[in-house]
């Protein structure tokens, strides 16, 4: 029996989570996940890793110029923030309703 090689791993973050940036120029900033790019292992975080993009005039942007936008951050540099505002690791266990749910390893409370 052969092993599956290209199976994607389960991520500790998902869209809408509040996260803390652990490394890079924006270290220490908090923001909400806008989009998760699973294939690249990266995520777009609101207000973090802002880059300047020089654009030519087009139909959407008549004038052109410099546009500021978020660039993706690697998920290894992000840590989920719980309801109390503390950065925590994420675990999975069966909740009261019988479904698998994420929980904060620091406080033990369920997230979501």
C-alpha positions, -999 to 999 in steps of 0.1 A, spaced: 0 0 0 14 33 -10 15 65 11 -2 97 -1 25 122 -7 6 154 -17 -19 154 12 -23 189 26 -19 193 64 -45 207 87 -38 243 96 -41 259 130 -56 291 116 -87 299 95 -104 329 80 -117 353 106 -93 343 134 -75 370 154 -37 363 152 -5 377 166 26 381 143 56 363 158 84 373 134 93 399 107 89 436 104 54 435 119 63 414 149 39 420 178 10 433 157 -25 417 159 -49 414 130 -77 393 116 -72 367 89 -87 378 56 -77 348 35 -57 316 39 -36 304 10 -34 267 18 -12 256 -11 15 282 -2 11 279 36 5 316 39 -23 339 51 -34 375 44 -37 394 77 -56 427 79 -32 456 85 -1 435 86 28 432 60 17 463 40 35 466 6 35 493 -20 24 483 -54 31 506 -84 2 504 -109 -4 517 -144 -38 534 -151 -65 509 -159 -103 505 -158 -105 501 -120 -79 527 -112 -81 556 -137 -52 575 -122 -27 547 -114 0 553 -89 11 536 -57 -14 513 -40 -8 500 -4 -20 464 2 -14 434 24 10 407 14 8 371 26 26 361 58 38 325 64 15 307 89 45 296 110 49 332 120 13 335 132 -3 325 165 -40 325 173 -53 349 199 -80 337 223 -110 357 236 -89 371 265 -64 385 241 -36 360 249 -16 342 222 -22 305 224 -15 272 207 -45 254 193 -56 218 200 -86 198 188 -109 177 210 -145 166 210 -169 192 222 -202 187 241 -222 185 208 -200 155 197 -181 174 170 -143 180 168 -136 216 178 -106 238 183 -96 249 218 -70 271 235 -42 251 250 -35 279 274 -70 284 289 -88 252 278 -117 272 263 -132 264 230 -125 288 201 -153 299 177 
